[in-house]
Amino acid sequence: MADTNDNKLTAEVRTEFGKGFARRLRAAGKIPAVIYGHGTEPQHVALPGHETALIIRKANQVLDLQIEGKSQLALVKDVQKDPVHQIIEHLDLVVVRKGEKVTVDVPVHLEGEAAAGTSVNQDLTTLSLEVEATHIPESVTVSIEGLEEGAHVLAGDVKLPQGATLVTDPEHLVVGITAATVVDLGETEEAAAEGEAPAEDAAEAPAEAE
């Protein structure tokens, strides 16, 4: 669960915009960001690059931003990265308040091993939950320990953290257990050998013609 005490960052208000200015910010080790929500005017800020990048490695982080001496809680809504170098180019942040509930997608973590001879098929990697903005869980855990072929776990079966409400359709499949696919390597090798035979015959044909 995110701890806003560890997510405290000093944000600098910025009054210049444009791609050129954003590039200069990133070159100086800072990340441009915009804060919006609750009917407020969008506020453009610059965040310390290294500290911010460490925090947002985990999803759904709430930042405690220090802006001109005042504290503002903001949920990381969108992270824009360079597709090649994976450098953070911009952040979208949403204003939140203590006690307020937000809807977020929380990662699903599978725990344990299914029965021998089965295959685990995870249909959902996240669940949408409504939770308090300052108590967002890092993940939810689904145990597949010992599950047999034909077993399945629906969204409504997942144990949620205290205070969380499921937004995802409770009938949506999260994990299904099926029989493991068996590949007969012996037949595959035999088929491959048979496929090579005509090629060998073709190679010998010119020699016989001579």
N, C-alpha and C positions, 0 to 999 in steps of 0.2 A: 504494500500500500504506500502511495506517495506521501512523503513527509515534507510539508512546505517549509519546515525549518531548514532542511538541507537544500532547498530549491530557491534560496534567496539570491537574487541577482540585482545589480545596479543597472538600470536602463537609462540611456541618454536620449533625451528628446531630440529628434532631428527635424530640421526645417527645409532641408534640401532633398530633392528627389531625382528620379531618373536612373537609367542603367549605368551611366558613367559614375554618378555619385555612389551607387550601390557597389560597383566594382572597387572603388577607392576604400569604401568601408570594409569590404571583405579582405582587401590587401592589408588593411591595418589590423586584421584579426577580429573584426566585429561582424555581427549578423544583423541585417536590416529586418525589422518586424513591424507589424501593424496590430494594434489592439482595438477591438470593437465589441459592441454588445450592450445590452441594457439601455438602449436608446441614446447612448453617448456618441459623440463625434469620434470617428476613427482617429487613433493617436499613433503617430509614427515614431518608432524608437530604434535605437541601436543597442544590441546586447553583446556582452563579452563572448567571443566565439568559442574558446576552449571550454569554459565552464558550462556554457549553454549546451554544447555538443555532448558533453558527458552526461548531463541530466536527461536529455531527450532521447538517449539510447533506448530508454524504456517508454512504452506507449502511455498516452493519457496523463502526462505530467502536468501538475499545477504549479506554476511559477509564482513566487512571491517577489514581485518587482518593486524595487525602490526607485520611484520616479520623482525627482526634485524634492526629496525628503518625505514623500508620502508612499504608503504601501498599497499595492494593487495586486490582487490575486487574478491570475489569468491562466486558462486552460489552453494547452497546445492543441490547436485544431488541425493545422496542416503544416507539413514540412516540405518545402520545395528544394530539391537537390539537383545538382548538375548530373545529367544522366551518364556521363562518361567518368568524371572524376569523383562523383559522389560528395562534392562539397556542398554544404548547406548554403543555399542562396537567399532564402527568405522564410520567415515564419508568420503564420496567421494565428493570433491569440484571441481568445474570447474571454471577456470579463466575467468573473464568477464571484460569488459571495459565500461566506461561511454559512452552512446550513442549506444552501441552495442545492437542488437536485439537477443533475445533467444526465443526458443519454450518451453513453460511450460504447465502443466496441472493445471488449476485453478478450485477450487471447485465451484459447482453450488448451490446457496442458494435460496430456495423457500420462497416466501413471500405472506402472505394473506391466505384466505380460499376459496376453491372451493364451488360451490352451494350445498345446502343441498341435501342429498340423492345420492351424488357422491363419487367416490373413486379416489384418486390421485396416479398415477403410474409414478414414476420417473425412466426413462430409463437410463439417463446419470447423474452421480454425479460430473463429471468434464468436462470441455471443454479445448481443446488444443488451445492455443493462441500464436501468435507471438507478443512480447512486448519488450520494452526497458528493459534491464537487471536491471536498477536501478529504474524502475517504474512498478514493477510487482504487479497487483492487488491481494488482499487477496482472493477475490471471485467475482463472477458475480451473479446478482440477477434476478430471474424470478418471476414475479407476477402471481399468479393463482387466485387472488381475483375474486370471482363470476363466474368462468368458469363453463360452463354447460357440461352435458354429451356429449361426442363426440368431445370436444375441444382438441386441441393438440398444443404444442409449439415445433417447430423445432430449431435446432442449429442456423440456419440462422435468426430466429426471435428474438434471444436474443440480447438485447442492450449491446454493449461492451464498456468498458472504452475508453476514447480518446486515440488514438495512437495504439490501439490493433487491430490485424488482426486475423480473425478466421481461424484456421487450420483444425479443425474437419469438416467433411462433413456437409455442411449446411442443407442437407436433413435428417440428423440423428435426430430421435425423442428424445427430452429431457424429456418432460412430456406429459402424456395422461390422459384425464379425462373419466372415465367410470362410469356406474351405480354401486352403492354400492351393495355388495352381502348381500342378506337378508336370515337369518337363522331362520326357524320356530322352536322355542324351544319346542312348544307344541307337534309337530309331533315327535321330537327327543325323548322327555320324554316318549311318548306313545310307540314308537318303542323299547325303552330300557325296558319298563315294560313288553312288550310282549316277549322280549327275555329272561326275567327272569323266565317266567312261566314254561317252560319245566324243568328248574333246580329244581324248587320247587316240581314238580310232581315226578322227579327222586328221590328226597330226601324222599318222602313219600312211594315210592314203596317197599323198604325193610321192612318197618313196616307192610304193608299189607301181605307180604309173611310170616311173622312170625305168 
